[in-house]
C-alpha cells in the first residue's frame, strides 16, 4: 500500500458517493458521510492496511464512566472479531471507532464505500441508542445485562 493507493481509493469513494472535490478530501484526510466525520489514514509502518476513523458523537456529562464500560464490552464482544476498537478522545469526549482495514490486490473504491457504510450503521446505533438516549433508557442500557449489544 502506498499513499498513492490511499488517494486512489478516496477518489473512487468520492466518485461513487457523488462527492465533488476529491483533492480537498485527500488533502484534509476527512470526509463527511451521512453526518459522520470519517478520517482515512495511511501509515508507512503498516503498508498492508489503511485506517478508517469514525467520529460517533460526544459523550454527555455524567455518562463517561458508563460509556467507557459499554465501549469495553463492545470491544470485547463485537469489535474483537474485526480489526476495530472504540474509544473516547480525551480532549473532546467524542466516541471514536478506529478500523484497521487490510488491503487486498482487488480492493477498490466500492469496497471502501461498503466498509464505511457498515461502520456508519454502527455509528447510528451508538448515537441513537446510547449517546442521545434519555436518562431512563441510558440507565437500562448500562445496567450490565448486555442486552444493548447488537452483534
Secondary structure, 3 states (H helix, E strand, C coil): CCHHHHHHHHHHHHHHHCCCCHHHHHHHCEEEECCEEEEEECCHHHCCEEEEEEEEEECCCCCHHHHHHHHHHHHHHCCCCCCEEEEECCCCCEEEEEEEEECCCCCCHHHHHHHHHHHHHHHHHHHHHHHCCCHHHHHHHCCCCCCCCCC
